[in-house]
């Protein structure tokens, strides 16, 4: 069963299965460590549809909700 990063509940780990984004965004997400097969975990969600605080490996990043919607996950 797959879901999007925006729908992942805080604290639950998941693995990235696909990134459905334009080439420029895909490269940017890749540079941040968001690659197919990597484990991710949402730490916090900002109020009013704000950005997500995400942990990828040992790195914490803040990602826009619109960018996070491009990332497809599978429960770990």
C-alpha positions in Angstrom: 0.0 0.0 0.0 1.4 3.4 -1.0 0.7 6.8 0.3 2.1 10.4 -0.2 4.6 12.0 2.2 1.9 14.6 3.0 -0.4 11.9 4.4 2.2 10.2 6.6 1.5 10.5 10.3 4.3 12.0 12.4 6.5 9.4 14.0 5.8 6.6 11.5 8.7 5.4 9.3 8.2 4.8 5.6 10.3 4.1 2.5 10.3 6.2 -0.6 9.0 4.2 -3.6 8.8 7.0 -6.2 9.2 10.7 -6.8 6.7 12.1 -9.3 8.2 15.6 -10.0 9.6 17.7 -12.7 13.3 17.2 -13.5 14.5 20.2 -11.6 12.6 19.4 -8.4 13.6 15.8 -8.7 17.3 16.8 -8.7 16.7 19.1 -5.7 15.0 16.5 -3.7 17.7 14.0 -4.6 20.4 16.5 -3.4 18.5 16.7 0.0 18.7 13.0 0.4 15.2 12.1 -0.7 15.9 9.1 -3.0 14.0 6.0 -3.9 14.6 3.3 -1.2 15.5 5.8 1.6 13.7 5.7 5.0 11.8 8.9 5.9 9.9 10.0 9.0 7.7 13.0 9.5 8.6 14.7 12.7 6.2 17.7 12.7 3.6 19.2 10.5 3.1 23.0 10.5 -0.3 24.4 11.1 -2.5 25.8 8.3 -1.0 23.5 5.5 2.5 24.7 6.2 5.7 22.8 5.6 6.7 19.4 7.0 9.7 18.7 9.2 11.1 15.4 7.8 14.0 13.2 8.9 15.9 11.3 6.1 18.5 9.1 7.6 20.3 11.3 10.2 19.3 14.6 8.4 16.4 16.8 9.3 14.9 18.9 6.5 11.9 21.2 6.1 10.0 20.6 2.9 7.1 22.4 1.3 3.8 20.5 1.3 3.5 20.9 -2.5 6.9 19.2 -2.9 6.1 16.5 -0.3 3.0 15.6 -2.3 5.3 14.4 -5.1 6.9 11.8 -2.9 5.2 8.3 -2.8 5.9 6.0 0.2 5.4 2.5 1.4 5.0 1.7 5.1 8.2 0.4 6.6 
